């Protein structure tokens, strides 16, 4: 009985995370603060790739891309820097994140 319950729970948790990742799919406005205190803005596209969450940032003339994993309401995205971007999905659907080891901030709001 315990094995069946555990398997059912894991399948349900995986399905819920996948559905939540699909709900994040879309276009966002990015507003952030770099580690030096300067501000930036741009756009972000989020896609559910099935096994991960894909993200593409367009900030000024720069483009960045990364993939991440959603665990509960926390999305951790590796984008080629030494430290990942770590977002918390807020109740209103926005994502509040930190990057550069917590020295920089970013907020994503759905367009």
Secondary structure, DSSP 8 states (H G I E B T S, - for coil): -HHHHHHHHHHHHHHHHHHHHHHH-EEEEEEEE-TTS-EEEEEEEEEE-SSSEEEEEEETTEEEEEEEEEETTEEEEE-SSSS-EEEEE-TTS-EEEEETTTTEEEEEEE-
